[in-house]
Amino acid sequence: MPEYYVDQLANGVRLVTVPMPHLHSAELVCSMAVGGRCEPIELSGISHFLEHMIFRGTAEYSTSTELERAFEAIGGSVNASTDVETTCFHSHIHPDYLAEGVALFASMLRRPKFNEIDTERRIILEEAREDFNEDGVQINHDNLMVSLLWPNHPLGESLIGSPETLHGIDLSKLKTYYSSWYLPQNLVICACGPVERTQFHHLVKLEFGDWSAGEQLTILPTPDKVEEGPESCWVLDSDSQIGLQLAFRLPGRPDERTLAIRLLRRILSWGGGARLSLRLREELGLTYSVEANCSLLDDAGYMAIDLSVAPENLQPAIVELFKILVDLRDQLIPDEELAAVVKSYLFDLEFSRDQSEAMAVRYGWGLQANYIRTLEQDCRELQQLTSVYLQQVAREVFCQQGLKLVVVGPWSDADRQLVDYHLENSGLKCPV
């Protein structure tokens, strides 16, 4: 049996059916191709604002409470998220109520009422305040990092927006943005679980088939010219720890090195034997937790390493962090370590066969992102990765040319001078 099926309605709505007959629940996900990179900078946060407003009543359900109770009546709990490229609405449901679930999402996506915009604005402003300290200074590492990576570009803005941009979003702008981006050709609907493909196609056609397609808008590509060389952003904050985020630019998802990059990330930060936690936490006691994550877009991306340290541990943590990365570039990964990490990755891929949410991401989001990879493909290619190739990719990724650092907390001028010295002398020379 194929791992997934893809179908398309005449108006451009795409469907992904992932048969998981062993499950007793279904995951229903609607992914719309609109996110932070679609926004004018002066309307930063409007995609996320619109996501919230979609819940504020529909033609069939006058309030958010009525809508939520309708999902609960079919075993669900509806939620949503907005990222740089997509807005995703999702719910677990009982498979016997697939028709009701599709109809509920059609009501939300096609017939929102945009009720109580000022109430929702206040809620989002409270959410946005989590990114600022008591002096109104931005302290969110992710927001500060993207502003370093992509200045003066929608990719460099906060997904939530700022108080200034949020106050500038009125009902007219929301409706215009909705009508520009919430279009059938931008929608992928995915059903994972004990779901039959023909039935799912019929239900989606019934609810979404008469939705007229509109003009397809384009998004700004990532900037051609980017600031090269080490660059840092330092923000003073009255905390007991200093938070660090170190980042390296990555190629976009379609790049042939993407799977190798994901494996390198696991070598650095996955499980008890991961190099970052083993050295910085278990051996040296410099931090409680350290984590590496990849953010991959269609045409760009970055790997970020996050940790928090006491002020006196800032310099030794940076020194050791660079040593770990230099070693990954300069030394072949031992066979035993590589085999253990690959085996762990293969286990996780196998376990995902029991997780409808994971399958919805792999195939639903994968179709939306033009990046569908089957489990079989990942398993096969993982086992073909060699230490020599991984070392080559590490040398290309972990290099000084694209190095960015964000530091937030009670640092001193002496701290900054020492860390800036280590940035310039990290040992992460770029390949010729």
Sine and cosine of phi, psi and omega as CSV:
sin_phi,cos_phi,sin_psi,cos_psi,sin_omega,cos_omega
0.00,0.00,0.73,-0.68,0.07,-1.00
-0.86,0.51,0.46,-0.89,0.00,-1.00
-0.94,0.33,-0.44,0.90,-0.04,-1.00
-0.35,-0.94,0.29,-0.96,0.07,-1.00
-0.77,-0.63,0.62,-0.78,0.05,-1.00
-0.87,-0.49,0.74,-0.68,0.08,-1.00
-0.73,-0.68,0.24,-0.97,0.00,-1.00
-0.57,-0.82,0.70,-0.72,0.10,-1.00
-0.99,0.17,0.25,-0.97,-0.03,-1.00
-0.88,0.47,-0.49,0.87,-0.03,-1.00
-1.00,0.06,0.01,1.00,0.07,-1.00
0.96,-0.28,-0.20,0.98,0.07,-1.00
-0.87,0.48,0.77,-0.64,0.01,-1.00
-0.96,-0.29,0.60,-0.80,-0.03,-1.00
-0.86,-0.50,0.63,-0.78,0.13,-0.99
-0.80,-0.59,0.85,-0.53,0.07,-1.00
-0.94,-0.35,0.82,-0.57,0.02,-1.00
-0.89,-0.46,0.98,-0.19,-0.03,-1.00
-0.93,0.36,0.83,-0.56,0.09,-1.00
-0.70,-0.71,0.94,0.33,-0.16,-0.99
-0.90,0.43,-0.28,0.96,-0.01,-1.00
-0.98,0.18,-0.19,0.98,-0.05,-1.00
-1.00,0.05,0.27,-0.96,0.04,-1.00
-0.90,-0.44,0.19,0.98,0.06,-1.00
-0.61,-0.79,0.26,-0.97,0.03,-1.00
-0.80,-0.60,0.53,-0.85,0.09,-1.00
-0.96,-0.29,0.81,-0.58,0.00,-1.00
-0.88,-0.47,0.84,-0.54,-0.12,-0.99
-0.73,-0.68,0.75,-0.67,0.10,-0.99
-0.90,-0.43,0.88,-0.48,-0.05,-1.00
-0.91,-0.42,0.86,-0.51,-0.01,-1.00
-0.96,-0.28,0.72,-0.69,-0.07,-1.00
-0.98,0.20,0.93,0.37,0.07,-1.00
-0.49,-0.87,0.71,-0.70,-0.01,-1.00
-0.30,-0.95,-0.30,-0.95,-0.14,-0.99
-0.84,0.54,-0.54,0.84,-0.06,-1.00
-0.97,0.23,-0.11,0.99,0.04,-1.00
-1.00,0.05,-0.13,0.99,-0.21,-0.98
-1.00,-0.05,0.66,-0.75,0.26,-0.97
-0.88,0.47,0.60,-0.80,-0.07,-1.00
-0.85,0.53,-0.58,0.82,-0.02,-1.00
-0.95,0.32,-0.20,0.98,0.07,-1.00
-0.90,-0.44,0.49,0.87,0.01,-1.00
-0.80,0.59,0.77,-0.63,-0.02,-1.00
0.99,-0.16,-0.04,1.00,-0.10,-0.99
-0.95,0.32,-0.51,0.86,0.04,-1.00
-0.90,0.44,-0.70,0.72,0.02,-1.00
-0.93,0.37,-0.65,0.76,0.06,-1.00
-0.85,0.52,-0.72,0.70,0.00,-1.00
-0.90,0.44,-0.65,0.76,0.07,-1.00
-0.81,0.58,-0.71,0.70,0.03,-1.00
-0.89,0.45,-0.67,0.74,-0.08,-1.00
-0.93,0.36,-0.42,0.91,0.04,-1.00
-0.87,0.49,-0.44,0.90,0.00,-1.00
-0.99,0.10,-0.17,0.99,-0.12,-0.99
-1.00,0.08,0.76,0.65,0.08,-1.00
1.00,-0.04,0.53,-0.85,0.03,-1.00
-0.72,-0.69,-0.02,-1.00,0.02,-1.00
-0.88,0.48,-0.52,0.85,-0.04,-1.00
-0.99,-0.12,-0.36,0.93,-0.07,-1.00
-0.75,-0.66,0.95,-0.32,-0.24,-0.97
-0.95,0.30,-0.36,0.93,-0.02,-1.00
-0.73,-0.69,0.27,-0.96,0.06,-1.00
-0.90,0.44,-0.54,0.84,0.02,-1.00
-0.91,0.42,-0.69,0.72,0.04,-1.00
-0.87,0.49,-0.66,0.75,-0.01,-1.00
-0.90,0.43,-0.73,0.69,0.00,-1.00
-0.89,0.45,-0.64,0.77,0.01,-1.00
-0.92,0.38,-0.53,0.85,0.05,-1.00
-0.91,0.42,-0.63,0.78,0.08,-1.00
-0.93,0.37,-0.66,0.75,0.01,-1.00
-0.88,0.47,-0.52,0.85,-0.01,-1.00
-0.93,0.38,-0.28,0.96,0.05,-1.00
-0.91,-0.40,0.35,0.94,0.07,-1.00
1.00,0.03,0.15,0.99,-0.14,-0.99
-0.97,-0.24,0.08,-1.00,0.12,-0.99
-0.48,-0.88,0.99,-0.13,-0.19,-0.98
-0.96,0.26,0.61,-0.79,0.04,-1.00
-0.51,-0.86,0.08,-1.00,-0.03,-1.00
-0.41,-0.91,0.29,-0.96,0.08,-1.00
-0.49,-0.87,0.47,-0.89,0.05,-1.00
-0.83,-0.55,0.74,-0.67,0.10,-0.99
-0.83,-0.56,-0.30,-0.95,-0.10,-1.00
-0.92,0.39,-0.56,0.83,-0.12,-0.99
-0.90,-0.44,-0.31,0.95,-0.12,-0.99
-0.63,-0.77,0.40,-0.92,0.21,-0.98
-0.87,-0.50,0.81,-0.59,-0.17,-0.99
-0.85,-0.52,0.79,-0.61,0.07,-1.00
-0.92,-0.40,0.73,-0.68,-0.14,-0.99
-0.48,-0.88,0.41,-0.91,0.06,-1.00
-0.33,-0.94,0.62,-0.79,0.26,-0.97
-0.97,0.24,0.68,-0.74,0.07,-1.00
-0.64,-0.77,0.27,-0.96,0.15,-0.99
-0.97,0.25,0.73,-0.68,-0.08,-1.00
-0.87,0.48,-0.38,0.93,0.05,-1.00
-0.94,0.34,-0.22,0.98,-0.08,-1.00
-0.91,-0.42,0.55,0.84,0.00,-1.00
-0.88,0.48,-0.65,0.76,0.00,-1.00
-0.87,0.49,-0.70,0.72,0.00,-1.00
-0.91,0.41,-0.61,0.79,0.01,-1.00
-0.90,0.43,-0.71,0.70,0.03,-1.00
-0.88,0.48,-0.66,0.75,0.00,-1.00
-0.91,0.42,-0.61,0.79,0.03,-1.00
-0.90,0.44,-0.69,0.72,0.01,-1.00
-0.92,0.38,-0.57,0.82,0.08,-1.00
-0.89,0.46,-0.65,0.76,0.04,-1.00
-0.88,0.48,-0.69,0.72,-0.02,-1.00
-0.92,0.39,-0.77,0.63,-0.17,-0.99
-0.98,0.20,-0.48,0.88,-0.08,-1.00
-0.98,-0.18,-0.44,0.90,-0.14,-0.99
-0.72,-0.69,0.76,0.65,0.04,-1.00
-0.95,0.32,0.48,-0.88,-0.04,-1.00
-0.98,-0.21,-0.22,0.98,0.02,-1.00
0.83,0.55,0.70,0.72,0.01,-1.00
-0.97,0.23,0.45,-0.89,0.20,-0.98
0.79,0.62,0.79,0.61,-0.03,-1.00
-0.89,0.45,-0.60,0.80,-0.04,-1.00
-0.94,0.34,-0.59,0.81,0.07,-1.00
-0.90,0.44,-0.70,0.71,-0.02,-1.00
-0.92,0.38,-0.57,0.82,0.04,-1.00
-0.87,0.48,-0.67,0.74,0.01,-1.00
-0.89,0.46,-0.64,0.77,0.02,-1.00
-0.89,0.46,-0.71,0.71,-0.04,-1.00
-0.93,0.36,-0.58,0.81,0.07,-1.00
-0.88,0.47,-0.61,0.79,0.08,-1.00
-0.90,0.43,-0.65,0.76,0.05,-1.00
-0.89,0.45,-0.67,0.74,-0.03,-1.00
-0.91,0.41,-0.52,0.85,-0.04,-1.00
-0.90,0.43,-0.34,0.94,0.04,-1.00
-0.90,0.44,-0.33,0.94,-0.02,-1.00
-1.00,0.02,-0.03,1.00,-0.07,-1.00
-0.84,-0.55,0.48,-0.87,0.09,-1.00
-1.00,0.04,-0.12,-0.99,-0.09,-1.00
-0.92,0.40,-0.27,0.96,0.04,-1.00
-1.00,-0.10,0.11,0.99,0.00,-1.00
0.98,0.22,0.35,0.94,-0.02,-1.00
-0.99,-0.10,0.71,-0.71,0.02,-1.00
-0.90,0.43,0.82,-0.57,0.00,-1.00
-0.80,-0.60,0.10,1.00,0.02,-1.00
-0.97,0.23,0.88,-0.48,-0.08,-1.00
-0.87,0.49,-0.65,0.76,-0.03,-1.00
-0.90,0.45,-0.70,0.72,0.00,-1.00
-0.90,0.43,-0.67,0.75,0.02,-1.00
-0.91,0.41,-0.59,0.80,-0.03,-1.00
-0.93,0.37,-0.73,0.69,-0.02,-1.00
-0.91,0.42,-0.48,0.88,0.05,-1.00
-0.94,0.34,-0.44,0.90,0.12,-0.99
-0.97,0.26,-0.68,0.73,-0.08,-1.00
-0.95,0.32,-0.66,0.75,-0.09,-1.00
-0.71,-0.70,0.93,0.38,-0.02,-1.00
-0.91,0.41,0.55,-0.83,0.06,-1.00
0.84,0.55,0.60,0.80,0.00,-1.00
-0.60,-0.80,0.53,-0.85,0.02,-1.00
-0.81,0.59,-0.52,0.86,0.03,-1.00
-0.90,0.43,-0.38,0.92,-0.02,-1.00
-1.00,-0.02,0.14,0.99,-0.03,-1.00
-0.97,-0.22,0.37,-0.93,0.07,-1.00
-0.92,0.38,0.66,-0.75,0.05,-1.00
-0.92,0.39,-0.49,0.87,0.00,-1.00
-0.99,0.14,-0.48,0.88,-0.07,-1.00
1.00,-0.10,-0.01,-1.00,0.03,-1.00
-0.91,-0.40,0.26,-0.96,0.08,-1.00
-0.81,0.59,-0.59,0.81,-0.03,-1.00
-0.92,0.40,-0.74,0.67,-0.04,-1.00
-0.95,0.32,-0.59,0.81,-0.01,-1.00
-0.91,0.41,-0.61,0.79,0.05,-1.00
-0.93,0.36,-0.37,0.93,-0.01,-1.00
-1.00,0.06,-0.05,1.00,-0.01,-1.00
-1.00,-0.07,0.94,-0.35,0.02,-1.00
-0.96,-0.30,-0.02,-1.00,-0.08,-1.00
-0.89,0.46,-0.63,0.77,-0.01,-1.00
-0.89,0.45,-0.69,0.72,0.00,-1.00
-0.92,0.38,-0.61,0.79,0.05,-1.00
-0.89,0.46,-0.72,0.69,-0.03,-1.00
-0.92,0.40,-0.62,0.79,0.04,-1.00
-0.91,0.42,-0.68,0.73,0.01,-1.00
-0.90,0.43,-0.67,0.74,0.04,-1.00
-0.86,0.52,-0.76,0.65,-0.06,-1.00
-0.94,0.35,-0.34,0.94,0.01,-1.00
-0.99,0.13,-0.49,0.87,-0.16,-0.99
-0.88,-0.48,-0.50,0.87,0.00,-1.00
-0.99,0.12,1.00,0.09,-0.09,-1.00
-0.79,-0.61,0.47,-0.88,-0.04,-1.00
-0.86,0.52,-0.60,0.80,-0.02,-1.00
-0.95,0.31,-0.20,0.98,0.06,-1.00
-1.00,-0.10,0.02,1.00,-0.14,-0.99
-0.96,-0.27,0.73,-0.68,0.20,-0.98
-0.87,-0.49,0.78,-0.62,0.04,-1.00
-0.91,-0.42,0.81,-0.59,-0.07,-1.00
-0.85,-0.53,0.71,-0.71,0.10,-1.00
-0.82,-0.57,0.82,-0.57,0.01,-1.00
-0.84,-0.54,0.74,-0.67,0.02,-1.00
0.65,-0.76,-0.36,-0.93,0.05,-1.00
-0.97,0.22,0.93,0.37,-0.13,-0.99
-0.87,-0.50,0.67,-0.74,-0.01,-1.00
-0.99,-0.12,0.75,-0.66,-0.13,-0.99
-0.85,0.53,-0.74,0.67,-0.06,-1.00
-0.89,0.45,-0.67,0.74,0.02,-1.00
-0.89,0.45,-0.71,0.71,-0.01,-1.00
-0.87,0.48,-0.70,0.71,0.03,-1.00
-0.86,0.50,-0.68,0.73,0.01,-1.00
-0.88,0.47,-0.70,0.72,-0.04,-1.00
-0.92,0.40,-0.67,0.74,0.01,-1.00
-0.92,0.39,-0.65,0.76,0.03,-1.00
-0.89,0.46,-0.63,0.78,0.00,-1.00
-0.88,0.47,-0.66,0.75,-0.10,-0.99
-1.00,-0.05,-0.47,0.88,-0.11,-0.99
-0.86,-0.50,-0.14,0.99,-0.15,-0.99
-0.91,0.42,-0.46,0.89,-0.02,-1.00
-1.00,-0.09,0.20,0.98,0.02,-1.00
-0.98,0.20,0.87,-0.50,-0.08,-1.00
-0.98,0.22,0.71,-0.71,0.04,-1.00
-0.95,0.30,0.51,-0.86,0.04,-1.00
-0.89,-0.45,-0.10,-1.00,0.00,-1.00
-0.94,0.35,0.75,-0.66,-0.03,-1.00
-0.99,0.16,0.86,-0.51,0.04,-1.00
-1.00,0.03,0.35,-0.94,0.03,-1.00
-0.94,-0.35,0.34,-0.94,0.02,-1.00
-0.94,-0.33,0.38,-0.93,0.05,-1.00
-0.94,0.34,0.75,-0.66,0.12,-0.99
-0.94,0.34,0.22,-0.97,0.09,-1.00
-0.92,0.40,0.47,-0.88,-0.05,-1.00
-0.87,0.49,0.63,-0.78,0.07,-1.00
-0.94,0.34,-0.68,0.73,-0.01,-1.00
-0.99,-0.16,0.81,-0.59,0.03,-1.00
-0.79,-0.61,0.44,-0.90,0.01,-1.00
-0.92,0.39,0.84,-0.55,-0.02,-1.00
-0.99,-0.13,0.23,-0.97,0.02,-1.00
0.99,0.14,0.25,-0.97,0.01,-1.00
-0.87,0.49,0.66,-0.75,0.01,-1.00
-0.58,-0.81,0.65,-0.76,-0.06,-1.00
-0.73,-0.68,0.40,-0.92,0.07,-1.00
-0.77,-0.63,0.82,-0.58,-0.06,-1.00
-0.87,-0.49,0.81,-0.59,-0.01,-1.00
-0.79,-0.61,0.84,-0.54,0.05,-1.00
-0.97,0.23,0.70,-0.72,0.02,-1.00
-0.50,-0.87,0.61,-0.79,-0.06,-1.00
-1.00,0.09,0.98,0.21,0.01,-1.00
-0.82,-0.58,0.18,-0.98,0.02,-1.00
-1.00,0.09,-0.26,0.97,-0.01,-1.00
-0.79,-0.61,0.30,-0.95,0.13,-0.99
-0.96,-0.26,0.81,-0.59,0.03,-1.00
-0.99,-0.12,0.72,-0.70,-0.01,-1.00
-0.88,-0.47,0.58,-0.81,0.26,-0.97
-0.69,-0.72,0.87,-0.49,0.05,-1.00
-0.96,-0.29,0.72,-0.69,-0.09,-1.00
-0.68,-0.74,0.51,-0.86,0.07,-1.00
-0.79,-0.62,0.69,-0.73,0.03,-1.00
-0.92,0.40,0.56,-0.83,0.05,-1.00
-0.82,-0.57,0.37,-0.93,0.15,-0.99
-0.95,0.30,0.14,-0.99,0.02,-1.00
-0.95,0.30,0.16,-0.99,-0.06,-1.00
-0.79,0.61,-0.66,0.75,-0.09,-1.00
-0.93,0.37,-0.19,0.98,-0.05,-1.00
-0.86,0.51,0.62,-0.78,-0.07,-1.00
-0.92,0.40,-0.26,0.97,-0.02,-1.00
-1.00,0.02,-0.03,1.00,-0.15,-0.99
-0.85,0.52,-0.71,0.70,-0.01,-1.00
-0.90,0.43,-0.63,0.77,0.05,-1.00
-0.89,0.45,-0.64,0.77,0.04,-1.00
-0.89,0.46,-0.66,0.75,0.02,-1.00
-0.91,0.42,-0.58,0.81,0.05,-1.00
-0.94,0.34,-0.64,0.77,0.08,-1.00
-0.87,0.49,-0.63,0.78,0.05,-1.00
-0.86,0.50,-0.64,0.77,0.02,-1.00
-0.94,0.34,-0.57,0.82,0.07,-1.00
-0.89,0.46,-0.61,0.79,0.02,-1.00
-0.98,0.22,-0.58,0.81,-0.24,-0.97
-0.45,-0.89,0.91,0.41,0.07,-1.00
-0.37,-0.93,0.95,-0.31,0.06,-1.00
1.00,0.03,0.07,-1.00,-0.10,-0.99
-0.91,0.42,-0.43,0.90,-0.02,-1.00
-1.00,-0.09,0.11,0.99,-0.03,-1.00
-0.89,0.47,0.64,-0.77,-0.16,-0.99
-0.89,0.45,-0.64,0.77,-0.04,-1.00
-0.91,0.42,-0.79,0.62,-0.03,-1.00
-0.94,0.34,-0.57,0.82,-0.01,-1.00
-0.88,0.47,-0.71,0.71,-0.04,-1.00
-0.99,0.14,-0.79,0.61,-0.14,-0.99
-0.97,0.25,-0.53,0.84,-0.01,-1.00
-0.99,-0.16,-0.89,0.46,-0.18,-0.98
-0.93,0.36,-0.63,0.78,-0.07,-1.00
-1.00,0.00,-0.63,0.78,-0.11,-0.99
-0.95,-0.31,-0.29,0.96,0.01,-1.00
0.89,0.45,0.55,0.83,-0.05,-1.00
-1.00,0.06,-0.30,0.95,-0.05,-1.00
-0.45,-0.89,0.36,-0.93,0.07,-1.00
-0.99,0.12,-0.64,0.76,0.01,-1.00
-0.55,-0.83,0.54,-0.84,0.07,-1.00
-0.60,-0.80,0.66,-0.75,-0.12,-0.99
-0.57,-0.82,0.62,-0.79,0.12,-0.99
-0.93,-0.38,0.66,-0.75,0.01,-1.00
-0.64,-0.77,0.50,-0.87,0.04,-1.00
-0.96,-0.29,0.71,-0.71,0.17,-0.99
-0.90,-0.44,0.94,-0.34,-0.10,-0.99
-0.90,-0.44,0.84,-0.54,0.06,-1.00
-0.96,-0.29,-0.03,-1.00,-0.03,-1.00
-0.91,0.42,-0.59,0.80,-0.10,-1.00
-0.81,-0.59,0.19,0.98,-0.04,-1.00
-0.21,-0.98,-0.07,-1.00,0.05,-1.00
0.25,-0.97,0.00,-1.00,0.08,-1.00
-0.36,-0.93,0.45,-0.89,0.15,-0.99
-0.96,-0.27,0.77,-0.64,-0.03,-1.00
-0.89,-0.46,0.65,-0.76,0.10,-1.00
-0.90,-0.43,0.85,-0.52,-0.06,-1.00
-0.91,-0.42,0.67,-0.74,0.16,-0.99
-0.36,-0.93,0.34,-0.94,0.08,-1.00
-0.83,-0.56,0.64,-0.77,-0.06,-1.00
-0.64,-0.77,0.36,-0.93,0.19,-0.98
-0.92,0.40,0.49,-0.87,-0.04,-1.00
-0.78,0.62,-0.63,0.77,-0.02,-1.00
-0.94,0.33,-0.24,0.97,0.01,-1.00
-0.99,-0.15,0.04,1.00,-0.07,-1.00
-0.88,0.48,-0.81,0.58,-0.05,-1.00
-0.90,0.43,-0.75,0.66,0.02,-1.00
-0.88,0.47,-0.52,0.85,0.02,-1.00
-0.92,0.40,-0.68,0.73,0.02,-1.00
-0.89,0.45,-0.69,0.72,0.00,-1.00
-0.86,0.51,-0.74,0.67,-0.04,-1.00
-0.93,0.36,-0.57,0.82,0.02,-1.00
-0.88,0.47,-0.70,0.71,0.04,-1.00
-0.91,0.40,-0.59,0.81,0.04,-1.00
-0.87,0.49,-0.66,0.75,0.01,-1.00
-0.89,0.46,-0.69,0.72,-0.02,-1.00
-0.94,0.34,-0.64,0.77,0.05,-1.00
-0.88,0.47,-0.66,0.75,0.01,-1.00
-0.89,0.45,-0.61,0.79,0.02,-1.00
-0.91,0.41,-0.51,0.86,0.04,-1.00
-0.98,0.18,-0.61,0.79,-0.18,-0.98
-1.00,-0.06,-0.38,0.92,-0.07,-1.00
-0.88,-0.48,0.67,-0.74,0.09,-1.00
-0.90,0.44,0.64,-0.77,0.06,-1.00
-0.91,0.40,0.80,-0.60,0.01,-1.00
-0.84,0.54,0.58,-0.82,-0.05,-1.00
-0.82,0.57,-0.66,0.75,-0.05,-1.00
-0.90,0.43,-0.67,0.74,0.02,-1.00
-0.91,0.41,-0.71,0.70,0.00,-1.00
-0.88,0.47,-0.69,0.72,0.00,-1.00
-0.88,0.47,-0.64,0.77,-0.02,-1.00
-0.92,0.39,-0.65,0.76,-0.02,-1.00
-0.94,0.34,-0.67,0.74,0.04,-1.00
-0.89,0.46,-0.68,0.73,0.00,-1.00
-0.87,0.49,-0.69,0.72,0.03,-1.00
-0.88,0.47,-0.66,0.75,0.03,-1.00
-0.89,0.46,-0.69,0.73,0.01,-1.00
-0.90,0.44,-0.63,0.78,0.08,-1.00
-0.86,0.51,-0.73,0.68,-0.02,-1.00
-0.88,0.47,-0.63,0.78,0.05,-1.00
-0.90,0.44,-0.65,0.76,0.02,-1.00
-0.92,0.40,-0.67,0.74,0.01,-1.00
-0.89,0.46,-0.51,0.86,-0.04,-1.00
-0.91,0.42,-0.27,0.96,0.07,-1.00
-0.90,0.43,-0.31,0.95,0.04,-1.00
-0.98,-0.18,0.09,1.00,-0.11,-0.99
-0.87,-0.50,0.97,-0.25,-0.04,-1.00
-0.89,0.45,-0.53,0.85,0.03,-1.00
-0.90,0.44,-0.67,0.74,0.01,-1.00
-0.90,0.43,-0.63,0.78,0.02,-1.00
-0.93,0.36,-0.56,0.83,0.04,-1.00
-0.91,0.41,-0.61,0.79,0.06,-1.00
-0.93,0.38,-0.74,0.68,-0.07,-1.00
-0.87,0.49,-0.70,0.72,-0.14,-0.99
-0.96,-0.28,-0.60,0.80,0.04,-1.00
-0.96,0.29,-0.86,0.51,0.07,-1.00
-0.89,0.47,-0.59,0.81,0.00,-1.00
-0.85,0.53,-0.66,0.75,0.05,-1.00
-0.92,0.39,-0.68,0.73,0.01,-1.00
-0.88,0.48,-0.61,0.79,-0.04,-1.00
-1.00,0.03,0.05,1.00,-0.06,-1.00
0.83,0.55,0.68,0.74,-0.06,-1.00
-0.55,-0.83,0.87,0.50,0.05,-1.00
-1.00,0.08,0.82,-0.58,0.10,-0.99
-0.78,-0.62,0.80,-0.59,0.01,-1.00
-0.97,0.25,0.36,-0.93,0.10,-1.00
-0.86,0.51,-0.66,0.75,0.00,-1.00
-0.87,0.49,-0.67,0.74,0.00,-1.00
-0.90,0.43,-0.73,0.68,0.02,-1.00
-0.87,0.49,-0.71,0.71,-0.02,-1.00
-0.88,0.47,-0.70,0.71,-0.03,-1.00
-0.91,0.42,-0.73,0.68,-0.08,-1.00
-0.96,0.29,-0.51,0.86,0.07,-1.00
-0.85,0.52,-0.69,0.72,-0.06,-1.00
-0.96,0.27,-0.14,0.99,0.05,-1.00
-1.00,-0.09,-0.16,0.99,-0.01,-1.00
-0.95,0.32,0.70,-0.71,-0.03,-1.00
-0.91,-0.41,0.31,-0.95,0.05,-1.00
-0.88,0.48,-0.61,0.79,0.00,-1.00
-0.90,0.44,-0.71,0.71,0.00,-1.00
-0.93,0.38,-0.66,0.75,0.01,-1.00
-0.89,0.45,-0.62,0.79,0.06,-1.00
-0.90,0.44,-0.66,0.75,0.04,-1.00
-0.87,0.49,-0.71,0.70,0.00,-1.00
-0.91,0.41,-0.64,0.77,0.03,-1.00
-0.87,0.50,-0.64,0.77,0.02,-1.00
-0.91,0.41,-0.55,0.84,-0.01,-1.00
-0.98,0.21,-0.53,0.85,-0.07,-1.00
-1.00,0.04,-0.77,0.64,-0.09,-1.00
-1.00,0.01,0.97,0.24,0.00,-1.00
-0.74,-0.67,0.42,-0.91,-0.14,-0.99
-0.91,0.42,-0.42,0.91,-0.10,-1.00
-0.86,0.51,-0.61,0.80,-0.04,-1.00
-0.94,-0.34,0.34,0.94,-0.11,-0.99
-0.97,0.23,0.77,-0.64,0.05,-1.00
-0.76,-0.65,0.57,-0.82,-0.01,-1.00
-0.68,-0.73,0.72,-0.69,0.14,-0.99
-0.89,-0.45,0.75,-0.66,0.01,-1.00
-0.78,-0.62,0.82,-0.57,0.00,-1.00
-0.75,-0.66,0.78,-0.62,0.05,-1.00
0.58,-0.81,-0.30,-0.96,-0.07,-1.00
-1.00,0.06,0.88,0.47,0.00,-1.00
-1.00,0.05,0.26,-0.97,0.01,-1.00
-0.90,-0.44,0.20,-0.98,0.06,-1.00
-0.87,0.49,-0.60,0.80,0.04,-1.00
-0.90,0.44,-0.64,0.77,0.07,-1.00
-0.84,0.54,-0.73,0.69,-0.08,-1.00
-0.90,0.43,-0.67,0.74,0.00,-1.00
-0.88,0.47,-0.69,0.72,-0.02,-1.00
-0.92,0.40,-0.70,0.72,-0.03,-1.00
-0.93,0.38,-0.64,0.77,0.05,-1.00
-0.88,0.48,-0.58,0.81,0.07,-1.00
-0.88,0.47,-0.70,0.71,-0.01,-1.00
-0.93,0.38,-0.52,0.85,0.07,-1.00
-0.89,0.46,-0.67,0.75,-0.01,-1.00
-0.97,0.26,-0.33,0.94,-0.06,-1.00
-0.80,-0.60,0.70,0.72,-0.10,-1.00
-0.96,0.27,-0.32,0.95,-0.09,-1.00
0.99,0.11,0.08,1.00,-0.03,-1.00
-1.00,-0.10,0.90,0.43,-0.03,-1.00
-0.93,0.36,0.64,-0.77,-0.02,-1.00
-0.98,0.22,0.60,-0.80,0.02,-1.00
-0.90,0.43,0.57,-0.82,-0.02,-1.00
-0.97,0.22,0.00,0.00,0.00,0.00
